[in-house]
């Protein structure tokens, strides 16, 4: 399941309020600025800091632009 582009336009990283990018292969929303990935569970973004994981530089290169 993917995230609708109109949804991506209105949601933001809860930490820095920056743009999120949908990483389909991992089913996560990624904040490049904070290097955090938020899970998408059953099509619903889980934008809770405790649920986010840190994304390392190697992984960040794989996230689509």
PDB file of N, CA, C and O in Angstrom:
ATOM      1  N   UNK A   1       0.853  -1.176   0.000  1.00  0.00           N
ATOM      2  CA  UNK A   1       0.000   0.000   0.000  1.00  0.00           C
ATOM      3  C   UNK A   1       0.895   1.234   0.000  1.00  0.00           C
ATOM      4  O   UNK A   1       1.922   1.254   0.678  1.00  0.00           O
ATOM      5  N   UNK A   2       0.521   2.245  -0.740  1.00  0.00           N
ATOM      6  CA  UNK A   2       1.334   3.449  -0.802  1.00  0.00           C
ATOM      7  C   UNK A   2       0.609   4.615  -0.139  1.00  0.00           C
ATOM      8  O   UNK A   2      -0.570   4.534   0.204  1.00  0.00           O
ATOM      9  N   UNK A   3       1.353   5.687   0.026  1.00  0.00           N
ATOM     10  CA  UNK A   3       0.808   6.902   0.610  1.00  0.00           C
ATOM     11  C   UNK A   3       0.443   7.854  -0.524  1.00  0.00           C
ATOM     12  O   UNK A   3       1.247   8.091  -1.425  1.00  0.00           O
ATOM     13  N   UNK A   4      -0.745   8.386  -0.478  1.00  0.00           N
ATOM     14  CA  UNK A   4      -1.224   9.325  -1.484  1.00  0.00           C
ATOM     15  C   UNK A   4      -0.370  10.587  -1.488  1.00  0.00           C
ATOM     16  O   UNK A   4       0.026  11.072  -0.428  1.00  0.00           O
ATOM     17  N   UNK A   5      -0.082  11.122  -2.676  1.00  0.00           N
ATOM     18  CA  UNK A   5       0.774  12.305  -2.779  1.00  0.00           C
ATOM     19  C   UNK A   5       0.159  13.518  -2.087  1.00  0.00           C
ATOM     20  O   UNK A   5       0.887  14.361  -1.562  1.00  0.00           O
ATOM     21  N   UNK A   6      -1.160  13.618  -2.078  1.00  0.00           N
ATOM     22  CA  UNK A   6      -1.797  14.749  -1.383  1.00  0.00           C
ATOM     23  C   UNK A   6      -1.611  14.640   0.129  1.00  0.00           C
ATOM     24  O   UNK A   6      -1.549  15.655   0.823  1.00  0.00           O
ATOM     25  N   UNK A   7      -1.523  13.427   0.631  1.00  0.00           N
ATOM     26  CA  UNK A   7      -1.253  13.223   2.056  1.00  0.00           C
ATOM     27  C   UNK A   7       0.162  13.660   2.385  1.00  0.00           C
ATOM     28  O   UNK A   7       0.397  14.292   3.415  1.00  0.00           O
ATOM     29  N   UNK A   8       1.111  13.325   1.512  1.00  0.00           N
ATOM     30  CA  UNK A   8       2.503  13.718   1.735  1.00  0.00           C
ATOM     31  C   UNK A   8       2.677  15.233   1.756  1.00  0.00           C
ATOM     32  O   UNK A   8       3.588  15.747   2.405  1.00  0.00           O
ATOM     33  N   UNK A   9       1.813  15.941   1.053  1.00  0.00           N
ATOM     34  CA  UNK A   9       1.906  17.402   1.012  1.00  0.00           C
ATOM     35  C   UNK A   9       1.482  18.050   2.330  1.00  0.00           C
ATOM     36  O   UNK A   9       1.926  19.155   2.642  1.00  0.00           O
ATOM     37  N   UNK A  10       0.633  17.381   3.102  1.00  0.00           N
ATOM     38  CA  UNK A  10       0.105  18.017   4.307  1.00  0.00           C
ATOM     39  C   UNK A  10       0.710  17.507   5.614  1.00  0.00           C
ATOM     40  O   UNK A  10       0.558  18.148   6.653  1.00  0.00           O
ATOM     41  N   UNK A  11       1.397  16.359   5.575  1.00  0.00           N
ATOM     42  CA  UNK A  11       2.004  15.867   6.805  1.00  0.00           C
ATOM     43  C   UNK A  11       3.467  16.279   6.863  1.00  0.00           C
ATOM     44  O   UNK A  11       4.092  16.555   5.839  1.00  0.00           O
ATOM     45  N   UNK A  12       4.000  16.316   8.079  1.00  0.00           N
ATOM     46  CA  UNK A  12       5.386  16.739   8.271  1.00  0.00           C
ATOM     47  C   UNK A  12       6.009  15.924   9.393  1.00  0.00           C
ATOM     48  O   UNK A  12       5.311  15.290  10.184  1.00  0.00           O
ATOM     49  N   UNK A  13       7.313  15.954   9.446  1.00  0.00           N
ATOM     50  CA  UNK A  13       8.049  15.292  10.508  1.00  0.00           C
ATOM     51  C   UNK A  13       7.640  15.919  11.843  1.00  0.00           C
ATOM     52  O   UNK A  13       7.694  17.140  11.984  1.00  0.00           O
ATOM     53  N   UNK A  14       7.238  15.119  12.809  1.00  0.00           N
ATOM     54  CA  UNK A  14       6.842  15.693  14.098  1.00  0.00           C
ATOM     55  C   UNK A  14       8.013  16.308  14.862  1.00  0.00           C
ATOM     56  O   UNK A  14       7.803  17.125  15.759  1.00  0.00           O
ATOM     57  N   UNK A  15       9.219  15.931  14.523  1.00  0.00           N
ATOM     58  CA  UNK A  15      10.397  16.444  15.216  1.00  0.00           C
ATOM     59  C   UNK A  15      10.829  17.820  14.705  1.00  0.00           C
ATOM     60  O   UNK A  15      11.008  18.753  15.489  1.00  0.00           O
ATOM     61  N   UNK A  16      10.996  17.940  13.376  1.00  0.00           N
ATOM     62  CA  UNK A  16      11.526  19.195  12.816  1.00  0.00           C
ATOM     63  C   UNK A  16      10.529  19.923  11.919  1.00  0.00           C
ATOM     64  O   UNK A  16      10.811  21.022  11.440  1.00  0.00           O
ATOM     65  N   UNK A  17       9.373  19.321  11.692  1.00  0.00           N
ATOM     66  CA  UNK A  17       8.330  19.877  10.809  1.00  0.00           C
ATOM     67  C   UNK A  17       8.756  19.892   9.347  1.00  0.00           C
ATOM     68  O   UNK A  17       8.168  20.609   8.537  1.00  0.00           O
ATOM     69  N   UNK A  18       9.779  19.102   9.002  1.00  0.00           N
ATOM     70  CA  UNK A  18      10.270  19.023   7.636  1.00  0.00           C
ATOM     71  C   UNK A  18       9.457  18.061   6.785  1.00  0.00           C
ATOM     72  O   UNK A  18       8.576  17.355   7.275  1.00  0.00           O
ATOM     73  N   UNK A  19       9.775  18.054   5.509  1.00  0.00           N
ATOM     74  CA  UNK A  19       9.098  17.209   4.523  1.00  0.00           C
ATOM     75  C   UNK A  19       9.442  15.739   4.762  1.00  0.00           C
ATOM     76  O   UNK A  19      10.563  15.400   5.141  1.00  0.00           O
ATOM     77  N   UNK A  20       8.463  14.885   4.534  1.00  0.00           N
ATOM     78  CA  UNK A  20       8.656  13.438   4.622  1.00  0.00           C
ATOM     79  C   UNK A  20       8.604  12.837   3.227  1.00  0.00           C
ATOM     80  O   UNK A  20       7.839  13.290   2.375  1.00  0.00           O
ATOM     81  N   UNK A  21       9.416  11.821   3.000  1.00  0.00           N
ATOM     82  CA  UNK A  21       9.460  11.107   1.731  1.00  0.00           C
ATOM     83  C   UNK A  21       9.010   9.676   1.970  1.00  0.00           C
ATOM     84  O   UNK A  21       9.460   9.024   2.912  1.00  0.00           O
ATOM     85  N   UNK A  22       8.116   9.187   1.109  1.00  0.00           N
ATOM     86  CA  UNK A  22       7.653   7.812   1.251  1.00  0.00           C
ATOM     87  C   UNK A  22       8.668   6.861   0.643  1.00  0.00           C
ATOM     88  O   UNK A  22       9.025   6.984  -0.529  1.00  0.00           O
ATOM     89  N   UNK A  23       9.127   5.917   1.444  1.00  0.00           N
ATOM     90  CA  UNK A  23      10.072   4.891   1.015  1.00  0.00           C
ATOM     91  C   UNK A  23       9.271   3.598   0.884  1.00  0.00           C
ATOM     92  O   UNK A  23       9.089   2.864   1.855  1.00  0.00           O
ATOM     93  N   UNK A  24       8.806   3.337  -0.313  1.00  0.00           N
ATOM     94  CA  UNK A  24       7.861   2.254  -0.551  1.00  0.00           C
ATOM     95  C   UNK A  24       8.422   0.878  -0.195  1.00  0.00           C
ATOM     96  O   UNK A  24       7.714   0.063   0.398  1.00  0.00           O
ATOM     97  N   UNK A  25       9.672   0.607  -0.543  1.00  0.00           N
ATOM     98  CA  UNK A  25      10.220  -0.730  -0.287  1.00  0.00           C
ATOM     99  C   UNK A  25      10.302  -1.044   1.210  1.00  0.00           C
ATOM    100  O   UNK A  25      10.280  -2.213   1.595  1.00  0.00           O
ATOM    101  N   UNK A  26      10.397  -0.022   2.048  1.00  0.00           N
ATOM    102  CA  UNK A  26      10.430  -0.231   3.507  1.00  0.00           C
ATOM    103  C   UNK A  26       9.112   0.137   4.170  1.00  0.00           C
ATOM    104  O   UNK A  26       8.940  -0.068   5.372  1.00  0.00           O
ATOM    105  N   UNK A  27       8.183   0.679   3.392  1.00  0.00           N
ATOM    106  CA  UNK A  27       6.897   1.130   3.909  1.00  0.00           C
ATOM    107  C   UNK A  27       7.085   2.081   5.091  1.00  0.00           C
ATOM    108  O   UNK A  27       6.524   1.890   6.170  1.00  0.00           O
ATOM    109  N   UNK A  28       7.900   3.117   4.847  1.00  0.00           N
ATOM    110  CA  UNK A  28       8.217   4.099   5.877  1.00  0.00           C
ATOM    111  C   UNK A  28       8.177   5.504   5.280  1.00  0.00           C
ATOM    112  O   UNK A  28       8.327   5.694   4.073  1.00  0.00           O
ATOM    113  N   UNK A  29       7.972   6.470   6.152  1.00  0.00           N
ATOM    114  CA  UNK A  29       8.103   7.875   5.790  1.00  0.00           C
ATOM    115  C   UNK A  29       9.410   8.362   6.381  1.00  0.00           C
ATOM    116  O   UNK A  29       9.644   8.218   7.581  1.00  0.00           O
ATOM    117  N   UNK A  30      10.265   8.937   5.545  1.00  0.00           N
ATOM    118  CA  UNK A  30      11.611   9.308   5.958  1.00  0.00           C
ATOM    119  C   UNK A  30      11.764  10.822   6.002  1.00  0.00           C
ATOM    120  O   UNK A  30      11.365  11.533   5.079  1.00  0.00           O
ATOM    121  N   UNK A  31      12.350  11.297   7.095  1.00  0.00           N
ATOM    122  CA  UNK A  31      12.741  12.694   7.230  1.00  0.00           C
ATOM    123  C   UNK A  31      14.248  12.746   7.020  1.00  0.00           C
ATOM    124  O   UNK A  31      15.017  12.237   7.836  1.00  0.00           O
ATOM    125  N   UNK A  32      14.660  13.362   5.929  1.00  0.00           N
ATOM    126  CA  UNK A  32      16.092  13.441   5.623  1.00  0.00           C
ATOM    127  C   UNK A  32      16.823  14.327   6.630  1.00  0.00           C
ATOM    128  O   UNK A  32      17.953  14.021   7.010  1.00  0.00           O
ATOM    129  N   UNK A  33      16.205  15.400   7.060  1.00  0.00           N
ATOM    130  CA  UNK A  33      16.841  16.330   7.977  1.00  0.00           C
ATOM    131  C   UNK A  33      17.173  15.704   9.332  1.00  0.00           C
ATOM    132  O   UNK A  33      18.264  15.910   9.864  1.00  0.00           O
ATOM    133  N   UNK A  34      16.252  14.957   9.874  1.00  0.00           N
ATOM    134  CA  UNK A  34      16.442  14.315  11.178  1.00  0.00           C
ATOM    135  C   UNK A  34      16.997  12.898  11.042  1.00  0.00           C
ATOM    136  O   UNK A  34      17.381  12.282  12.036  1.00  0.00           O
ATOM    137  N   UNK A  35      17.038  12.388   9.825  1.00  0.00           N
ATOM    138  CA  UNK A  35      17.450  11.010   9.539  1.00  0.00           C
ATOM    139  C   UNK A  35      16.645  10.009  10.361  1.00  0.00           C
ATOM    140  O   UNK A  35      17.188   9.132  11.032  1.00  0.00           O
ATOM    141  N   UNK A  36      15.318  10.180  10.279  1.00  0.00           N
ATOM    142  CA  UNK A  36      14.393   9.297  10.973  1.00  0.00           C
ATOM    143  C   UNK A  36      13.428   8.676   9.970  1.00  0.00           C
ATOM    144  O   UNK A  36      13.060   9.294   8.971  1.00  0.00           O
ATOM    145  N   UNK A  37      13.029   7.446  10.257  1.00  0.00           N
ATOM    146  CA  UNK A  37      12.033   6.751   9.436  1.00  0.00           C
ATOM    147  C   UNK A  37      10.855   6.382  10.317  1.00  0.00           C
ATOM    148  O   UNK A  37      11.011   5.736  11.353  1.00  0.00           O
ATOM    149  N   UNK A  38       9.674   6.803   9.889  1.00  0.00           N
ATOM    150  CA  UNK A  38       8.438   6.515  10.619  1.00  0.00           C
ATOM    151  C   UNK A  38       7.697   5.402   9.893  1.00  0.00           C
ATOM    152  O   UNK A  38       7.569   5.448   8.669  1.00  0.00           O
ATOM    153  N   UNK A  39       7.205   4.403  10.622  1.00  0.00           N
ATOM    154  CA  UNK A  39       6.513   3.287   9.969  1.00  0.00           C
ATOM    155  C   UNK A  39       5.139   3.698   9.436  1.00  0.00           C
ATOM    156  O   UNK A  39       4.521   4.653   9.908  1.00  0.00           O
ATOM    157  N   UNK A  40       4.695   2.949   8.449  1.00  0.00           N
ATOM    158  CA  UNK A  40       3.335   3.063   7.944  1.00  0.00           C
ATOM    159  C   UNK A  40       2.693   1.711   8.222  1.00  0.00           C
ATOM    160  O   UNK A  40       3.089   0.694   7.653  1.00  0.00           O
ATOM    161  N   UNK A  41       1.705   1.714   9.097  1.00  0.00           N
ATOM    162  CA  UNK A  41       1.047   0.465   9.509  1.00  0.00           C
ATOM    163  C   UNK A  41      -0.382   0.437   8.997  1.00  0.00           C
ATOM    164  O   UNK A  41      -1.190   1.304   9.331  1.00  0.00           O
ATOM    165  N   UNK A  42      -0.685  -0.561   8.189  1.00  0.00           N
ATOM    166  CA  UNK A  42      -2.007  -0.726   7.589  1.00  0.00           C
ATOM    167  C   UNK A  42      -2.443   0.538   6.848  1.00  0.00           C
ATOM    168  O   UNK A  42      -3.611   0.925   6.882  1.00  0.00           O
ATOM    169  N   UNK A  43      -1.470   1.178   6.171  1.00  0.00           N
ATOM    170  CA  UNK A  43      -1.754   2.359   5.377  1.00  0.00           C
ATOM    171  C   UNK A  43      -1.820   3.654   6.160  1.00  0.00           C
ATOM    172  O   UNK A  43      -2.113   4.708   5.595  1.00  0.00           O
ATOM    173  N   UNK A  44      -1.549   3.587   7.466  1.00  0.00           N
ATOM    174  CA  UNK A  44      -1.634   4.772   8.316  1.00  0.00           C
ATOM    175  C   UNK A  44      -0.244   5.157   8.806  1.00  0.00           C
ATOM    176  O   UNK A  44       0.426   4.343   9.442  1.00  0.00           O
ATOM    177  N   UNK A  45       0.211   6.386   8.524  1.00  0.00           N
ATOM    178  CA  UNK A  45       1.518   6.828   9.018  1.00  0.00           C
ATOM    179  C   UNK A  45       1.504   6.916  10.546  1.00  0.00           C
ATOM    180  O   UNK A  45       0.587   7.487  11.137  1.00  0.00           O
ATOM    181  N   UNK A  46       2.520   6.351  11.166  1.00  0.00           N
ATOM    182  CA  UNK A  46       2.656   6.391  12.619  1.00  0.00           C
ATOM    183  C   UNK A  46       3.724   7.438  12.933  1.00  0.00           C
ATOM    184  O   UNK A  46       4.913   7.128  13.000  1.00  0.00           O
ATOM    185  N   UNK A  47       3.283   8.669  13.122  1.00  0.00           N
ATOM    186  CA  UNK A  47       4.208   9.782  13.313  1.00  0.00           C
ATOM    187  C   UNK A  47       4.435  10.041  14.802  1.00  0.00           C
ATOM    188  O   UNK A  47       4.138  11.117  15.321  1.00  0.00           O
ATOM    189  N   UNK A  48       4.963   9.033  15.461  1.00  0.00           N
ATOM    190  CA  UNK A  48       5.267   9.090  16.892  1.00  0.00           C
ATOM    191  C   UNK A  48       6.766   8.890  17.038  1.00  0.00           C
ATOM    192  O   UNK A  48       7.323   7.913  16.537  1.00  0.00           O
ATOM    193  N   UNK A  49       7.410   9.811  17.722  1.00  0.00           N
ATOM    194  CA  UNK A  49       8.873   9.781  17.847  1.00  0.00           C
ATOM    195  C   UNK A  49       9.380   8.454  18.400  1.00  0.00           C
ATOM    196  O   UNK A  49      10.421   7.967  17.960  1.00  0.00           O
ATOM    197  N   UNK A  50       8.675   7.867  19.346  1.00  0.00           N
ATOM    198  CA  UNK A  50       9.106   6.592  19.939  1.00  0.00           C
ATOM    199  C   UNK A  50       9.051   5.434  18.946  1.00  0.00           C
ATOM    200  O   UNK A  50       9.731   4.426  19.138  1.00  0.00           O
ATOM    201  N   UNK A  51       8.270   5.560  17.916  1.00  0.00           N
ATOM    202  CA  UNK A  51       8.148   4.506  16.896  1.00  0.00           C
ATOM    203  C   UNK A  51       9.148   4.682  15.754  1.00  0.00           C
ATOM    204  O   UNK A  51       9.363   3.754  14.973  1.00  0.00           O
ATOM    205  N   UNK A  52       9.764   5.866  15.649  1.00  0.00           N
ATOM    206  CA  UNK A  52      10.707   6.136  14.565  1.00  0.00           C
ATOM    207  C   UNK A  52      12.024   5.421  14.802  1.00  0.00           C
ATOM    208  O   UNK A  52      12.403   5.127  15.936  1.00  0.00           O
ATOM    209  N   UNK A  53      12.708   5.149  13.707  1.00  0.00           N
ATOM    210  CA  UNK A  53      14.044   4.556  13.806  1.00  0.00           C
ATOM    211  C   UNK A  53      15.023   5.465  13.091  1.00  0.00           C
ATOM    212  O   UNK A  53      14.647   6.203  12.180  1.00  0.00           O
ATOM    213  N   UNK A  54      16.270   5.411  13.501  1.00  0.00           N
ATOM    214  CA  UNK A  54      17.320   6.209  12.881  1.00  0.00           C
ATOM    215  C   UNK A  54      17.737   5.561  11.569  1.00  0.00           C
ATOM    216  O   UNK A  54      17.899   4.344  11.482  1.00  0.00           O
ATOM    217  N   UNK A  55      17.906   6.396  10.552  1.00  0.00           N
ATOM    218  CA  UNK A  55      18.337   5.939   9.232  1.00  0.00           C
ATOM    219  C   UNK A  55      19.794   6.350   9.050  1.00  0.00           C
ATOM    220  O   UNK A  55      20.130   7.526   9.180  1.00  0.00           O
ATOM    221  N   UNK A  56      20.656   5.385   8.750  1.00  0.00           N
ATOM    222  CA  UNK A  56      22.071   5.734   8.551  1.00  0.00           C
ATOM    223  C   UNK A  56      22.296   6.281   7.141  1.00  0.00           C
ATOM    224  O   UNK A  56      21.412   6.209   6.286  1.00  0.00           O
ATOM    225  N   UNK A  57      23.475   6.821   6.916  1.00  0.00           N
ATOM    226  CA  UNK A  57      23.797   7.484   5.649  1.00  0.00           C
ATOM    227  C   UNK A  57      23.641   6.550   4.450  1.00  0.00           C
ATOM    228  O   UNK A  57      23.170   6.979   3.397  1.00  0.00           O
ATOM    229  N   UNK A  58      24.026   5.295   4.591  1.00  0.00           N
ATOM    230  CA  UNK A  58      23.916   4.330   3.495  1.00  0.00           C
ATOM    231  C   UNK A  58      22.465   4.111   3.113  1.00  0.00           C
ATOM    232  O   UNK A  58      22.125   4.073   1.930  1.00  0.00           O
ATOM    233  N   UNK A  59      21.604   3.966   4.121  1.00  0.00           N
ATOM    234  CA  UNK A  59      20.179   3.793   3.860  1.00  0.00           C
ATOM    235  C   UNK A  59      19.572   5.051   3.250  1.00  0.00           C
ATOM    236  O   UNK A  59      18.747   4.976   2.339  1.00  0.00           O
ATOM    237  N   UNK A  60      19.985   6.192   3.756  1.00  0.00           N
ATOM    238  CA  UNK A  60      19.449   7.460   3.281  1.00  0.00           C
ATOM    239  C   UNK A  60      19.679   7.650   1.789  1.00  0.00           C
ATOM    240  O   UNK A  60      18.856   8.263   1.110  1.00  0.00           O
ATOM    241  N   UNK A  61      20.779   7.134   1.277  1.00  0.00           N
ATOM    242  CA  UNK A  61      21.068   7.212  -0.153  1.00  0.00           C
ATOM    243  C   UNK A  61      20.077   6.404  -0.979  1.00  0.00           C
ATOM    244  O   UNK A  61      19.883   6.691  -2.160  1.00  0.00           O
ATOM    245  N   UNK A  62      19.448   5.397  -0.377  1.00  0.00           N
ATOM    246  CA  UNK A  62      18.505   4.536  -1.072  1.00  0.00           C
ATOM    247  C   UNK A  62      17.097   5.091  -1.108  1.00  0.00           C
ATOM    248  O   UNK A  62      16.265   4.624  -1.886  1.00  0.00           O
ATOM    249  N   UNK A  63      16.821   6.083  -0.275  1.00  0.00           N
ATOM    250  CA  UNK A  63      15.476   6.676  -0.215  1.00  0.00           C
ATOM    251  C   UNK A  63      15.248   7.497  -1.478  1.00  0.00           C
ATOM    252  O   UNK A  63      16.085   8.322  -1.843  1.00  0.00           O
ATOM    253  N   UNK A  64      14.113   7.272  -2.148  1.00  0.00           N
ATOM    254  CA  UNK A  64      13.839   8.037  -3.371  1.00  0.00           C
ATOM    255  C   UNK A  64      13.742   9.534  -3.086  1.00  0.00           C
ATOM    256  O   UNK A  64      13.409   9.950  -1.977  1.00  0.00           O
ATOM    257  N   UNK A  65      14.033  10.316  -4.090  1.00  0.00           N
ATOM    258  CA  UNK A  65      13.968  11.784  -3.942  1.00  0.00           C
ATOM    259  C   UNK A  65      12.548  12.281  -4.001  1.00  0.00           C
ATOM    260  O   UNK A  65      12.311  13.484  -3.894  1.00  0.00           O
TER     261      UNK A  65
END
